[in-house]
Amino acid sequence: MKYTHVFWDWNGTLIDDMECALNAVNSILAKRNKEAITKAQYYEYIDTPIKRFYDHIFDFSDITMEEIMDDFNYFYNYHLSDSPLMNGANSVLKELGNYDVIQIILSSSSNAMLLPYAEKTEVIGYFKHILGSPDGYVNGKIERAVQFIKENKINPRECVLIGDTLHDFDTATAIGCDCILIPNGHQSREDLVATGAVVAEDISHILRLII
């Protein structure tokens, strides 16, 4: 095994929830009598911090970011039942459990949202740590990762972060660890390839890259 620690992003990496997120955004727009966005627009607009995404579709003179995130969390939970694990995710997590490696979820999702679904999908037992956001506002993923590495005296060169967005690449860069990106989530393949990181075809290809 090349690594002692594997950091997994959750949304769009382990859980197939891009359509769920898009539906949640379009539900917010419909609530305010605004036109829905397409999947192509979602990929084009997605950014971090997340306010940059919403700058494309809302006028912040008549809505607050707090209102948007409250609505998003409500509608995301409403559509979440349609979001399965990524095809092959369970078998990859199970196989890694046979090796001397610590698996960790590192997510922008709130713990209140993440933990119940990790239990429902029966993958929670694969992870020694779950580092979700303490609130519902997609904050501090990089800071939480850096703090965790320092507090646990982990060598970042022995870690890999597996995700699906440019923000995951930025997080891996901040940690100083390797990064593998999967183009089946919230960012286009073209954007991921442009980072120069390793881009896997899908989650089933992860094992051959890290073992």
N, C-alpha and C positions, 0 to 999 in steps of 0.2 A: 504494500500500500504506500502510495506516494505521500499521503497526508495523515496528520493526526486529528485534524478537525475539518469537517465539511459544513459550511454555512449554506443553508438552503433559503432562498427567497420563497415566499408562500404564494402570493397572488400571481398567476400567470406562469408560474414555474412548477409548483406541485399541484395547484388547483387550477382547473381550466375555467377561469372566470372572466375572460376578456369580454365575452358577450354579456355577462351579468353586469359588469361595470358600464358597458355601453348602454345597456337597457336602463340602468339606474340614472345615468346622465340624461338620457332622452326622457325619462319620467320627470326629472326636474324641469326640463325644458317644456314638456307638455303641460305641467302644472302651471306654468307661467305663459302658456299660449305661444310658445316659441317653436320654431321649426327644428325637427330632429337632425342630428348629425349622422353621417355615415361612418362605417368602419374605417374607410380611408382617411376621413377627417380626424377621427379619433387617433389614428396612428400619427398623423401629421401634427396634431396639437399637443399630444402627451408630453409632459415636461415636469421637471422638479425644480423648485417647489411647485406644488400642484396648482397654486394660484395662476401660474403662467398658462396652464391648460385652460382654466376657466376664463382667463382674459380674452380668449378667442370667441367666447360664446355668451358672455354676460357683460352688462354695463354695471360696474360696481358703484355707480351713483345711486342705484335703486335696489341693491341687494348686498348683503355682507357675506364674507367668506364663511362665517359661522353658520349662517342660514343655509348656504350651499352644502356644507359638510354635514349638517344635521339631516338635510333632505337626502343627500347621497347615502348616508349610512342607513337611513330608513328604507330607501328603495333598493339598495344593494342587498340588504337582508331579505327583502321581499322576493327578489329574483334569485337569491343564492341557492335555493333548492335545485335549480336547473344546472348547477355547476359541479360536475364530478371531479375526482382526481384526474390529473393528466394520465392518459393511457400509458401504462407501464410504470407509473410512479411507485406504486406499492411494491412491486417486485424489485425495483432498484433499491428502495429503502431497506427492504428485507435482506437483500444480498449484502449490502454494506454493513448490516448488523452482524454479519459473520466475521467481520474484520475488526481489528483493534483501532477503531476510529470513532470519534465523538461526533454525532450529528446534531446540528443546531438549526432551529428556524430563526431567521433574522428577517423581520417583516415590518413594513410600514403600517400594517393593519393593527387595530387595537387588540389587546389581549382579550377583551370581552367578546370580540367578534371571532377572533382566530381560534381560541382554545375550544369552544364548543364544537366547531366544525372539524377541528383536528381529531376530537374524540369521536364525532359522528362518522368520520371516514376511517376510523380505526388505525390511524397512523401515529397517534400521539406517543405511543410507547417506543417508537424508534428514536425519539429525541431526548437528549439529556438536558437541554436548555431550550426554552422558547422565549425569544427576545422580541416581543411585539411592542407596539406603542402603548404607553400608559393611558392615552386618550384616543379619541376618534378622529384626530386631525392630521394624520400622516406626517408626523414630525419626528426629526431626530434619529433617523436610521443610521446615518454615518456616525453620529456622536455615540449612540448606544454600542455600535460595533467596536469603535476605537476604545471606549471605556471598558468593555468586556475583555478585549484582548489584553489591556494593561493590567486590569485587576486580577486576571487569572494567569498572568505571566506566560502567555502563549506566544510561541514563536510564529509570527505571521507567515514566514516562509514555508511553514509546514501546514498551511491552511489553504483551502480553496473555497471561493464563493460561487455558487451556482444560481444564476438569475436570468431575467428576461428583459431587462431594461438598461438604458444608459445610466440610470441612477445606481443600479447594481454594480456596473463597471466602476463608477465613481466611488462607490463604497469600498470595493475591493482595492482600488488604488489608494484610498485613504488608509486602509488597514495595512497595505503592503503585501497582500496575498495574491495568489493566482485567481483568475476569473474564467469561468466558462459560461457562455450565454446560450440560451435556447430560444429560437425564433418562433415560438408557438403561443406567445403571451401578449403583452401590452405594447410591444414595440416592433417595428418592421425589421425584417432580416437585413435590409440595406443599412439601416441605422446601426444595428449591432455589428455587422461586418466592418463598418467604418471605424469602430473603436480599436481594431487590431487584436482584440481578444479572441480566444478560441470560441468558435460558434459551432455547437453540436447540431446535428440534424433534428434530434428530438431527445427526450429524456432517456430513452432506451439506449442511447449511445454514450451515456455518462460513464458507465462502468469501465468501458475500454479506455477512457481518457484519464481515469484517476487511480485505477488499480495497477 
